[in-house]
Amino acid sequence: MESYLKGRGFDQQTEADSSFSPYLSPSTATLATTSSENIEVGKETQSQVIYQEEGSPVVEVVSRDEKPVQLIIRFDDGKVLEIDCLY
């Protein structure tokens, strides 16, 4: 009986290729670091704080051409979480 997902565009490993590739492979990590660099280079960006309350993280959205390209979350302990919006 054939697999239900066969031929649906998923990469299937053959028996000869038994190498394990982690979820965050080096090529994916490189993409993540270069995408944040590309946000600041190029067209003009606008930044707007969309959520700010005492005792809660501050949420900021960075937009380019009225399209969100990055979310920045600033925590009270000084840590910053940056989420790139890739379309």
C-alpha positions in Angstrom: 0.0 0.0 0.0 1.4 3.4 -0.9 1.9 6.2 1.6 -0.9 8.8 1.7 1.7 11.6 1.5 3.7 10.1 -1.4 4.1 12.6 -4.2 2.7 15.6 -2.3 5.9 17.6 -2.5 7.6 16.4 0.7 11.3 15.6 0.6 11.6 11.9 1.2 14.9 10.4 2.4 16.1 7.3 0.7 17.6 4.4 2.5 21.0 5.3 1.1 20.7 8.8 2.6 20.5 8.2 6.4 22.1 11.5 7.4 20.2 13.4 10.1 19.5 17.1 9.4 18.5 19.1 12.4 15.5 21.5 12.4 17.8 24.5 12.7 20.4 23.6 10.1 23.2 26.1 9.4 21.5 27.3 6.2 18.3 28.1 8.2 20.3 29.9 10.9 22.1 32.0 8.3 18.8 33.0 6.7 17.5 34.2 10.1 20.5 36.4 10.8 20.7 37.8 7.3 17.0 38.6 7.2 17.2 40.9 10.2 20.2 42.7 8.6 18.2 43.2 5.4 15.3 44.9 7.3 17.5 47.8 8.3 19.2 48.1 4.9 17.1 49.3 2.0 13.9 51.2 2.1 12.8 53.5 5.0 11.3 51.7 7.9 8.8 53.0 10.5 8.6 51.9 14.1 5.5 52.0 16.3 4.8 50.8 19.8 1.5 48.8 19.7 1.4 47.5 23.3 2.8 49.0 26.5 1.5 48.5 30.0 3.3 48.6 33.3 4.6 45.2 34.3 4.2 43.8 30.7 6.5 43.5 27.8 6.6 46.3 25.2 5.6 45.2 21.7 6.8 47.3 18.8 6.1 46.7 15.1 8.6 47.8 12.4 6.9 48.5 9.0 8.2 49.1 5.5 5.8 50.4 2.9 2.9 50.0 5.4 3.7 46.3 5.7 4.9 44.8 9.0 8.4 43.4 8.6 9.5 42.8 12.2 8.0 42.5 15.7 10.2 43.6 18.6 9.3 42.5 22.1 11.2 44.1 25.0 10.9 42.4 28.4 11.3 44.0 31.8 14.6 42.2 32.5 16.2 43.8 29.4 15.9 40.9 27.0 14.7 41.6 23.5 12.9 39.2 21.2 12.9 40.0 17.5 10.5 38.2 15.1 11.0 38.7 11.4 7.9 38.7 9.2 8.8 37.0 6.0 6.3 37.0 3.2 
